[in-house]
Amino acid sequence: MASINYLYRSTKENAPLTVRLLYREDGNDYVLGANSKYLIYSREDLIDNPKLSAKAYWKKVHPLKRLKDIDLSNKQNEVNNELNRIENYVLQEFAKINPLNVDKDWLQTVIDEYHNPNLNKEVPNTLTEFIDYYIKEHPELKYGTTKKYSTLKSKLKKRKNKFNKSTILMSDINDDFRKEFEKVFSDYNYNTTTRDLGLIKTLCKYAFQKEKTISKEVFRWKLNLKKTHFIYLTNEEIKAIAEVKDLPEYLDNARDWLLISCYTGQRVSDFMRFDKSMVRPEKNRKGKKIYLVEFTQLKTNTTIAVPLHPKVLEILHKRNGEFPRQISDQKYNDYIKDVCQAAKLNQKVKGSKMDSDTLRKKLGTYEKWELVSSHIGRRSFASNNFGEIPTPLLMSVTGHTKESMFLKYIGKSQTEQAKQLADYF
């Protein structure tokens, strides 16, 4: 839940108040500040009485509960009314946007729009400002999409001094800009940079609809992705992981989460929230007792029920009906690598691994355990059950809404699916 408070931070006797937005997201607390244009005493007030001090009022008068002086009481009511109007406006705008897109620039823009309502009708000329404008104009954008645009904006701001122009105008975006963009971000994965250019192309198309001057070169961009090397755990490897003996408690805990992810097909942001209150008994179509875990997927905001595999029930039985202890995503990522190394997943495979020097993923050949990360359980579930369970049922569990995206996720082509279909003829 978000809230607003105000500070008087200036050393001057009369200056605008600072607005602070406080909110909590994904277990983290955030505090952002922006400058308002609200003056406790107007210029006219100061002309009539130059001795008035907003600084003194804020420190000595505003906090008081009961004021006997009628003039000061009226001033306090006037100030509170205006601050309430600002607070309501900011919180209304905050409710419309994904918190991932909230930063100091966003808050300052909202405050400026409150004081000058005509500002939000103007179409920005710069690329970074246009990203905010595009997101605001498209409230229907999904969580993942808005996150991609926010990440792009952050990357552009961090490396703005590496471009020939520190401020990139929408009208500057052309083939030369593309070459420069690829050079500036050459340390990034090719597919990541190509996707970012795809986002920029989308922004340019929308800017063109808004009658902004856009180079025709952008509309001719061909943005082809390179084939990605997917890895997943086979059923034999999952069995080997389950049979590893004498793991320390923290790795045994992580191992059980990994197995749960392989049998439920959920993202770490979802399965790491599982607890026994989400589990309920049901009967299947044959009248056999089964157990379902029911929850709302964070990314899609969809409530689903997933049947618990017998192997998951074994884990719960081992833990007296409880799920494993929750741990952070980072620890989970680190620990399951150790678990898979202990399971001797040493075969050499192609894949991308984070380079500790560049902090970017580097394509190469590595031992399989080195490439294991938190998404592998979901992909293993989808890959191992593809062709065994109807694809629409698998998609209902993994949360994919398009079959083409599901097939891409597990590295299958339409041709491979057609070959599997032919086995039924």
N, C-alpha and C positions, 0 to 999 in steps of 0.2 A: 504494500500500500504506500502511495506517495503522499508527501506533505510539503508544505511551504513555510519557510520562516524568513525573517528580514534582519539585515544588519546595517548599522551605520558605520562604514569603514573609513570614510574620508577624514582627513585632519582639518578640513575646512569647516567653518561654522555652518555653512549651508551647502548641501550637496545631495544628489539623489540617493535613495536607499539601494542596497544590494539585495537581490532576490536569491534565495537558496532553495534548490529542489533536493529533497531527500527521499530516497526510495531503496527498496531491497529487491534484488533479482538474482535468482540461482544461488541463494545463500550468501550473497555478497551485498554489503551496504555501500551506497553511492551518495555523494554530496556534490552538487554542481552549483556554481554561482554565476550570476549574470547581472549586468547593470540595468537598473530601471531608469526611467526618465521622470519618476515621480518626485516632486519637491514638496516637502512638508509645508514650507512657506513659499508662496509664489513671488515672482519679481515685484508684483504690485504690493504684496504684503511688506516686502523689504523696503520698498520706496516709502511707504507710510511709516514704517518703524524699522530703521536700519539695525537696531539692537537685537532683533529677533534671531534666535539661534536654533536651527533644526537639530544640531548636535546636542545642545543642552536639553531640548524638548525630549529627544529620543532617550536620553540617559536618565533624566530626572522626572519627567512628567508622564510619558507614555506608559511606563510599567504600572503606574498607580491605579488602584481599583476604583476608589471613590474620590472624585474631585469636587470640592466645594465651590471652586471658582467656576462660574458659569461659562466664561469665555474659554477657559482651558478644557472644560468638559465638552463643549461644542467642538473644539479643535480635535480632541481625542476621538470623538464620534466620526468626524469628517475623515480623519486619517484611517481609522479602522474600516470604514465603509469602502474607501478606495483600495486598501490593502486586500480586503475580502474580494473585491472585483478582480484584482490582478490574480489572486490565488485561484479563484474559480476558473478563470480563463486558462491559466497554465495547466491546471489539473484536467480540464476538459480536453485540451490538446494532447496531454500526456496519455489519456485513456484511449486516444485514437491511433497511437503509434506503438510499434514494437519497441520495448525498452532497449533492445540492441542498437537502435538507431538514435538513441538519446545521447547527446554530448553537450559540451558548453556552447558550441555553435548553434545547436538546435534550440537550446534554452534562450540564448540571446535573440535568435530570430523570432521566437514566440513572444518574448517581451516587447521587441520592436513592433511586431504586428499588433499587439494590444494597444500600444500608444499611437500607432499609425496604421489603421485597418486597411488602407489601400496598398500597403506593401505586399501583402500576400496575393495580390492580383497580377503582380509583375512577373514575367517569365525571366529567370536568371540567364545571364550570358556566359558565366563561367561553368566549367565542367563539374567542379566539386559542389557548387551551389545548386546546379541542375539536378544532381543526384538526390539531394534533399527534396527538391521540388517534385521530382518524378515519384518518389516514395509517398509524399503527401498526396499527390494526385491519384495514387493507386492504392487505396487502403485495403483492397482485396488481395494484395500480394501475400504469398505465403511466407512463413517464418524463414525458411531456407533462402528464398529469393531476396528478401530484404537484408538478410545477413550478408549475402554476397555483395550487394551494392554498398553496404556500410563498410565492408572490408576493402572494397575497391577505393572508396573515398579516403579511408585511413592510409592506404598505401600511397595514393597520389599526394597526400599532404606531407607524409614523411619524406618523400623523395622529390618534392617540388623543385628543389634547387638543382637537381640533376638534369632537368629539362632545359631546353634553350630559353623557354619562357616560364617563369615561376608561376604565372597565372595562365592557365589554359582556357581559352575561350572555346565555345562550341563551334564557332566559325573556323578555328584553327585545326580542327580534326580532319585529317586527310591522309593520303598515303605516306607523306613524310612524317606525320605524327605517329602513324603506326610503326614505322621503322624505328623512330626514336623511342617509342614506348617499349618495343621489344628489346632494344638495347639497354634501356634503364633498368628493366626487370629481367635481364638475361640470366640472373642467378636463380630465377624461379623455374619451376617445372614448365616445360613447353605447353602442356595442356592447360595449366593454370593461367598462363599469360593469354593463351588463345581464348579461353572462356571470358577473361576480363575484357578482351577486345570485343567479344560478342555482346557483353553488357553495354559497352560504350556504343556499339552499333545500334542497339535497341534505344538507347538514350537519344542518339542522333535522329532516329526515325521519329521519335515522339517530338523532339524539338522542331523537326521539319513540319510536323502537323500543327505546331504552334507558331508557324510562319517565321521561324528563325532561319538565318542563312546557314546552310549546311552544305559541305562539299559533296558533289555527286560521287566522288571517289569512294566514299564510305559505303554507299549502297552496293558497290561492286566487290566488297571484301569477301573473299572465300576463306572461311575459318574452319579448317578440318582438324579434328583431334587425332592424335596418334593412338594406336591400340594400347590399352592398359593391361599390365600383367596382374591378373587377379590370383590371390592365393586363398585357399580355404582348407579346413581340416576335414580329412576323409573320415568315414565311420571307423576305420581301423585306427586312425590317429586319435580320435576321440576316446576310443576304448583304451589305448595306451596311456592317455592322460589320466583316465579314471583309475588305472591300475598302478600308478606310481606310488611307491611306499615311502614311509618315513619322511614326509614333508614337514617342515616346521609349520606351526599353527597358521601364520600369516599367509603362507603359500597354499596350504590346504584350504583356507578360506577363499583365496582367489581362484584356486582350481575349481571349487564347487560353483562359484559364480560363472566361470567359463563354461562349465558343463551345462548349467542352467540356460545360458545364452544360446548354446548350440541346440538345445531342445525346445526353446521357446521362440527363437528368431527375433528377439527384441533388441533395440538400441540400448546402450549402456545407460542412457538417461532415463530409460523406463525400467529395465530389469533390476537396476541397483536400488529402486524404490520398493521392490516387492517385499511384502510382509504377510504374515499369516492371516491378517484381517481381510486380505484381498481374495483369499481362497475359499471356495464354497463347493459342496458336493452336488452332483447332478447324476442323472442316468442317461446313458446314450440310447440310440434307437433300438438297441438289442436288450435294453433293460439293465445293462451292466453299470455299476457305480463307477463314476469318474470324478475327477476334481478339476475345477477350472480356476484360473487366476484372472480376475477382472480388474481392469485399470484403464486410465485414460492416457493415451500416448501423448507425450509432451509436444512433439513436433507437429502432429496432425490434429491434435485436440479431439481425437476420436476414441470413444470408449469401446474396448473390445474385451472378449473373453477368450483365453487360450487354454486348451486342455493340457494338463500337466502330464508329461511323459513319465512312464514308470521309473526311469532313471532319476528324474527330478524328485519324485516321491521318495526314492531311496535316500536322497540327500536330506530331505525334510525329516524323514524318520531318524536318520543318523543324528540330526540336530534337534531332536525332541519337538518336531513340528515347526521349527523356526527356519527362516531363510538364513544364509550366511550373514556375517557382520558386514554392514555397509562400509565401503572404503572410497577414497577419492578416485576420480577417473585416471589421474596420473599414476597413482600407486597401482591401480588395476592394470594399466598398460605395462608398467615395469614388471609386476609380479608374474603375470601370465607368460611373459617371455622366459622367466626362470623356470616356471612350471613346464613349459614345452621343451626347454633344454633338458630338464630332468627326465622327460618322457622320450628323450633321444630323437627329436625331430631334427636330425642333422643333415638331411639330404639337401643338396644345392639346388636352389631355384632362383629364377629371375624375379626381380621386384625392385621396389624403391624403398630406400632406408634413409632416415634423417642423418645428414652429415653434421657432426658436432661442431665443425669449424664454420660452415656457411649457414647452419640452421635451415637448410633446404633439403628436400628429398633428392637422393641421388640414385639413378638407375644402375643396377649391377646384378651380380650373382652372389647370393648369400645363403648361409644355412637357414633353413625354414623358420626355426624358432626366433631368429633375429627379426623377421618380418611380421611376427604376430602382433596384433594390436586390438583395441577394444571392439572394432566392428567385425572381427573375424567370426564370432559366434553367429551373428545374424546371417552373414554370407554363407557360412557352412550349413546352417539350417536350410536356406533356400537352395543351395547347390545340391546337397545330398538328397533332398526330397523332390527336386525337379524331375518330372517324368513318373514319379511314384505317387504323388498327390496332385490332383488337378490344380493347374496354375492359378485359377481364380481364388481357390482356398488358400494357397500359399501367400498370395498377394494380400488377402484379408488379414493375415497374421503379420506379415512384414510391414504392412502399411503402404505398399506401392499402389498407386492409383492407375498407372498406365502399364500395359503388358510390355511395351517396348522398353520402358525404363527398368522393369523387373529383369528382363532378359539381358539388358546391358549391365545391370548390377552383378549378375552371376556370370557374365562373360559368354553368354550364349547368343547365337545369331538366329534370325528367323529360319535360315536354312536348317540349322541343327534341330530346331523345334519341328520343322516339317519332316525331318528324317525320323524323329521319335514318333510322330503321328503315324508315319507309314508302317511302323511295327504293329499297329492295331488293325491294318487292312488284311 
